Amino acid sequence: MRPAVFLDRDGVLCVEKGYITNTDQLEIFPYTKKSIERIQENGFLAICITNQSAVGRGLMTEQELKKIHEYLIAETGLDALYYCPHHPEGYGIYKCICNCRKPKVGMLKKAAEDYKIDLSSSYMIGDRASDILCGKSAGVRTILLESGYGTRYLEQNVDPDLIYTDLWEFVQHLRR
């Protein structure tokens, strides 16, 4: 079994801009690709898990979201990407309370099953309380980054294992 670094998308890999509906709006941090390489060099899989309710809210189609994510993977070298398009107040098939929307652990558990990941040696990195709560529930170490919402805008009190300025600062301390 391998460890993984699970990464939120917006505020961690990319600039937080609200609802991103096309690749032109996606602004990948300049250090993201190098950070992913460092994660992989240290023996971890780099897997993005992200809530993307823009689909469920009718702001974009799932096909448009897949194009954005194909671009993100190509530009950064991520090993995999899992997303939740649902929202409890969404539309059509996307209006539901699911087990994949963070802070629930469905995406993380699916990735762990698909890639035979050792969760006890893994990390969840995010910029919101839901990321930290997801990681805690899954039994992985949690990292809160200030590069997105961070401690200034937490939706609720959480206790991450560590807090870093951004992903690049985290990978400087990463050792398997």
Disulfide bonds with the S-S distance in Angstrom:
none
